[in-house]
Amino acid sequence: MSLHLSDVRLTYPDGDSTVTALDGVSVEVDAGDMLAVIGPSGSGKSSLLAVAATLQRPDSGAVRVAGQDTAGLSGKQLSRLRLEEIGIVFQQPNLISSLTTAEQLLVTQHMRGRSPRQHRERVRELLATVGLDGKQHRKPHQLSGGERQRVNIARALTGKPSVLLVDEPTAALDHDRGTRIVELLAEVTREFRLATIMVTHDTEYLGQVDRIAAMRDGALSHDTAAAPV
Ligand SMILES: Nc1ncnc2c1ncn2[C@@H]1O[C@H](COP(=O)(O)OP(=O)(O)OP(=O)(O)O)[C@@H](O)[C@H]1O
């Protein structure tokens, strides 16, 4: 399973004119691969994630998620595809303050219409995978910033997605915590055979990813295997 964008173009209205956010972007990310996308502010990184997440329909070009062409799908079918196949990690964890760590994950299963009871074991395993063993009963204020980001990642993985989209995961973290979060993302990408795209400003963490692409003015100008560190 993979994520495939082909010649994607996206414009936004801008007064009497338009702004081109994505200008013929093509990229393929295979299962088990992690691609980092870097680039200056306004270069189109968030737009790329929004299109890959099927939250934004492109003006033209194709978006295939887990082998499925998204062009002909209705809004309802896209929502279902997102729930089943796509995990999204936003910059801010946006955890619900009254819920425990385990409940943050169970509530997403409830939204999928699945009984939380059947998923307690998976939630326990996922929390262990992200290094939160023994912290399932803690509420967000009882966790560190890095731990909250780990809950965010575990929550994105609860529905067993094949695609993981990550927006600036290290923005609020110091160097050590940031390094461990990117390590964790690389680990879960391999372990769960995810097709992962991580948008980041922080070039210091790029040694841990498989491929790096640079966005400039809506174009993906470079896509290469990451240099070994
Ligand atoms: N909703 C919108 N309406 C109009 N223009 C937009 C909208 N969203 C983004 N843009 C424009 O599209 C271009 C790409 O923006 P985008 O947010 O994708 O870049 P970015 O690389 O993610 O920037 P940043 O790192 O600052 O988040 C920019 O010129 C931006 O001003």
PDBQT file of the ligand as one rigid body, heavy atoms in Angstrom, charges set to zero:
ROOT
HETATM    1  N1  LIG A 301      -6.702  29.040   2.493  1.00  0.00    +0.000 N 
HETATM    2  C1  LIG A 301      -5.874  29.734   1.710  1.00  0.00    +0.000 A 
HETATM    3  N2  LIG A 301      -6.323  30.770   0.950  1.00  0.00    +0.000 NA
HETATM    4  C2  LIG A 301      -5.508  31.475   0.134  1.00  0.00    +0.000 A 
HETATM    5  N3  LIG A 301      -4.182  31.201  -0.007  1.00  0.00    +0.000 NA
HETATM    6  C3  LIG A 301      -3.679  30.195   0.714  1.00  0.00    +0.000 A 
HETATM    7  C4  LIG A 301      -4.475  29.410   1.609  1.00  0.00    +0.000 A 
HETATM    8  N4  LIG A 301      -3.687  28.469   2.205  1.00  0.00    +0.000 NA
HETATM    9  C5  LIG A 301      -2.447  28.669   1.695  1.00  0.00    +0.000 A 
HETATM   10  N5  LIG A 301      -2.432  29.684   0.816  1.00  0.00    +0.000 N 
HETATM   11  C6  LIG A 301      -1.281  30.146   0.032  1.00  0.00    +0.000 C 
HETATM   12  O1  LIG A 301      -0.764  29.031  -0.666  1.00  0.00    +0.000 OA
HETATM   13  C7  LIG A 301       0.672  29.036  -0.659  1.00  0.00    +0.000 C 
HETATM   14  C8  LIG A 301       1.200  27.781   0.017  1.00  0.00    +0.000 C 
HETATM   15  O2  LIG A 301       0.830  27.814   1.384  1.00  0.00    +0.000 OA
HETATM   16  P1  LIG A 301       1.110  26.606   2.427  1.00  0.00    +0.000 P 
HETATM   17  O3  LIG A 301       0.421  26.975   3.704  1.00  0.00    +0.000 OA
HETATM   18  O4  LIG A 301       0.749  25.321   1.793  1.00  0.00    +0.000 OA
HETATM   19  O5  LIG A 301       2.708  26.715   2.607  1.00  0.00    +0.000 OA
HETATM   20  P2  LIG A 301       3.635  26.142   3.778  1.00  0.00    +0.000 P 
HETATM   21  O6  LIG A 301       4.920  25.771   3.129  1.00  0.00    +0.000 OA
HETATM   22  O7  LIG A 301       2.898  25.075   4.517  1.00  0.00    +0.000 OA
HETATM   23  O8  LIG A 301       3.840  27.383   4.736  1.00  0.00    +0.000 OA
HETATM   24  P3  LIG A 301       4.095  27.392   6.349  1.00  0.00    +0.000 P 
HETATM   25  O9  LIG A 301       5.383  26.686   6.570  1.00  0.00    +0.000 OA
HETATM   26  O10 LIG A 301       4.141  28.856   6.667  1.00  0.00    +0.000 OA
HETATM   27  O11 LIG A 301       2.913  26.694   6.951  1.00  0.00    +0.000 OA
HETATM   28  C9  LIG A 301       1.074  30.333   0.055  1.00  0.00    +0.000 C 
HETATM   29  O12 LIG A 301       1.272  31.332  -0.914  1.00  0.00    +0.000 OA
HETATM   30  C10 LIG A 301      -0.139  30.655   0.905  1.00  0.00    +0.000 C 
HETATM   31  O13 LIG A 301      -0.227  32.051   1.133  1.00  0.00    +0.000 OA
ENDROOT
TORSDOF 0
